[in-house]
Amino acid sequence: MGPSESPGGKVVIDLDSLEKVRIIASTVRDKKAKDVTVLELKEISIITDYFVVCSGESTTQVRAIVDHIEERLRSQGFRPAGVEGYRNSQWILMDFGDVIVHVFEDETRKFYTIEKLWLDAPRIEI
């Protein structure tokens, strides 16, 4: 989808879910996120279309990844509906509606193994 003009004259860019996932995946890789995994949930959940799951080596890196995602998507006209876990930064969840991003600190990701909860979700190569 292409850009459109809102009533206030501001250009709004309409992105489909998969394009948003591509931007997020590219953005987390910019900050050296590890083990980037994309799960497609469209056919198995009403919660969201995609999960993007990644990890950082420290809480500082986790925050940097999340800040970079927020900055990049804001430039595309998107703000998360919610961000949870930023204060402790071991697991930060960003809810963009059709895409939910989980950014873990390494040890926290190993503990929760969130991907195992969604074994029937197709993995998407991005």
TIZA-233615 format. One record per residue (C-alpha): residue number from 1; residue in one letter; chain; x negated, z, y negated. Coordinates in pm, whole numbers, plus 50000, padded with zeros to 5 digits. Layout:
<nodes>
[node NUM; a; A; [X; Z; Y]]
...
</nodes>
This chain:
<nodes>
[node 1; m; A; [50000; 50000; 50000]]
[node 2; g; A; [49878; 49934; 49651]]
[node 3; p; A; [49889; 50118; 49321]]
[node 4; s; A; [50214; 50156; 49130]]
[node 5; e; A; [50296; 50282; 48784]]
[node 6; s; A; [50488; 50606; 48741]]
[node 7; p; A; [50743; 50659; 48460]]
[node 8; g; A; [50473; 50830; 48249]]
[node 9; g; A; [50254; 50520; 48269]]
[node 10; k; A; [50003; 50684; 48504]]
[node 11; v; A; [49884; 50468; 48791]]
[node 12; v; A; [49969; 50622; 49127]]
[node 13; i; A; [49799; 50496; 49440]]
[node 14; d; A; [50019; 50493; 49750]]
[node 15; l; A; [49817; 50545; 50066]]
[node 16; d; A; [49949; 50541; 50417]]
[node 17; s; A; [49857; 50830; 50647]]
[node 18; l; A; [49581; 50647; 50833]]
[node 19; e; A; [49413; 50536; 50510]]
[node 20; k; A; [49423; 50897; 50389]]
[node 21; v; A; [49259; 51000; 50718]]
[node 22; r; A; [48984; 50740; 50666]]
[node 23; i; A; [48914; 50874; 50316]]
[node 24; i; A; [48904; 51233; 50443]]
[node 25; a; A; [48675; 51144; 50736]]
[node 26; s; A; [48437; 50960; 50504]]
[node 27; t; A; [48445; 51249; 50258]]
[node 28; v; A; [48364; 51518; 50514]]
[node 29; r; A; [48076; 51308; 50646]]
[node 30; d; A; [47940; 51290; 50289]]
[node 31; k; A; [47898; 51667; 50310]]
[node 32; k; A; [47741; 51650; 50659]]
[node 33; a; A; [48040; 51795; 50845]]
[node 34; k; A; [47985; 51812; 51219]]
[node 35; d; A; [48203; 51704; 51510]]
[node 36; v; A; [48463; 51519; 51303]]
[node 37; t; A; [48770; 51469; 51522]]
[node 38; v; A; [49095; 51295; 51431]]
[node 39; l; A; [49405; 51367; 51639]]
[node 40; e; A; [49716; 51151; 51611]]
[node 41; l; A; [50025; 51370; 51636]]
[node 42; k; A; [50297; 51125; 51523]]
[node 43; e; A; [50455; 51089; 51865]]
[node 44; i; A; [50419; 51450; 51981]]
[node 45; s; A; [50486; 51671; 51679]]
[node 46; i; A; [50712; 51684; 51377]]
[node 47; i; A; [50456; 51892; 51187]]
[node 48; t; A; [50231; 51610; 51069]]
[node 49; d; A; [50101; 51264; 51158]]
[node 50; y; A; [49730; 51353; 51190]]
[node 51; f; A; [49490; 51645; 51218]]
[node 52; v; A; [49137; 51601; 51091]]
[node 53; v; A; [48914; 51870; 51241]]
[node 54; c; A; [48550; 51927; 51148]]
[node 55; s; A; [48298; 52205; 51107]]
[node 56; g; A; [48015; 52323; 50889]]
[node 57; e; A; [47714; 52538; 50968]]
[node 58; s; A; [47798; 52807; 50711]]
[node 59; t; A; [48088; 52929; 50500]]
[node 60; t; A; [47910; 52777; 50199]]
[node 61; q; A; [47911; 52435; 50364]]
[node 62; v; A; [48275; 52480; 50472]]
[node 63; r; A; [48375; 52546; 50108]]
[node 64; a; A; [48170; 52248; 49989]]
[node 65; i; A; [48347; 52021; 50239]]
[node 66; v; A; [48690; 52144; 50129]]
[node 67; d; A; [48605; 52115; 49759]]
[node 68; h; A; [48484; 51757; 49812]]
[node 69; i; A; [48804; 51662; 49999]]
[node 70; e; A; [49019; 51808; 49723]]
[node 71; e; A; [48821; 51630; 49451]]
[node 72; r; A; [48826; 51294; 49631]]
[node 73; l; A; [49197; 51299; 49714]]
[node 74; r; A; [49288; 51426; 49368]]
[node 75; s; A; [49121; 51112; 49228]]
[node 76; q; A; [49364; 50916; 49451]]
[node 77; g; A; [49661; 51110; 49314]]
[node 78; f; A; [49699; 51360; 49599]]
[node 79; r; A; [49693; 51738; 49589]]
[node 80; p; A; [49731; 51956; 49894]]
[node 81; a; A; [50068; 52127; 49937]]
[node 82; g; A; [49867; 52430; 50044]]
[node 83; v; A; [49518; 52554; 50120]]
[node 84; e; A; [49474; 52857; 50346]]
[node 85; g; A; [49160; 53052; 50435]]
[node 86; y; A; [48941; 52962; 50138]]
[node 87; r; A; [48854; 53322; 50056]]
[node 88; n; A; [48697; 53399; 50393]]
[node 89; s; A; [48599; 53033; 50459]]
[node 90; q; A; [48560; 53057; 50835]]
[node 91; w; A; [48864; 52833; 50887]]
[node 92; i; A; [49019; 52652; 50594]]
[node 93; l; A; [49339; 52455; 50642]]
[node 94; m; A; [49444; 52191; 50389]]
[node 95; d; A; [49800; 52060; 50413]]
[node 96; f; A; [49853; 51711; 50273]]
[node 97; g; A; [50190; 51675; 50450]]
[node 98; d; A; [50121; 51374; 50669]]
[node 99; v; A; [49760; 51485; 50724]]
[node 100; i; A; [49642; 51840; 50792]]
[node 101; v; A; [49271; 51913; 50764]]
[node 102; h; A; [49103; 52199; 50954]]
[node 103; v; A; [48750; 52282; 50837]]
[node 104; f; A; [48581; 52545; 51053]]
[node 105; e; A; [48258; 52738; 51042]]
[node 106; d; A; [48081; 52648; 51370]]
[node 107; e; A; [48131; 52975; 51558]]
[node 108; t; A; [48495; 53001; 51451]]
[node 109; r; A; [48565; 52651; 51581]]
[node 110; k; A; [48408; 52738; 51916]]
[node 111; f; A; [48628; 53048; 51936]]
[node 112; y; A; [48960; 52878; 51856]]
[node 113; t; A; [48897; 52538; 52021]]
[node 114; i; A; [49199; 52397; 51839]]
[node 115; e; A; [49160; 52056; 52002]]
[node 116; k; A; [49248; 52211; 52339]]
[node 117; l; A; [49593; 52300; 52205]]
[node 118; w; A; [49655; 51928; 52150]]
[node 119; l; A; [49507; 51775; 52467]]
[node 120; d; A; [49787; 51519; 52484]]
[node 121; a; A; [49715; 51397; 52129]]
[node 122; p; A; [49525; 51069; 52114]]
[node 123; r; A; [49182; 51089; 51950]]
[node 124; i; A; [49137; 50828; 51678]]
[node 125; e; A; [48793; 50676; 51617]]
[node 126; i; A; [48732; 50657; 51243]]
</nodes>
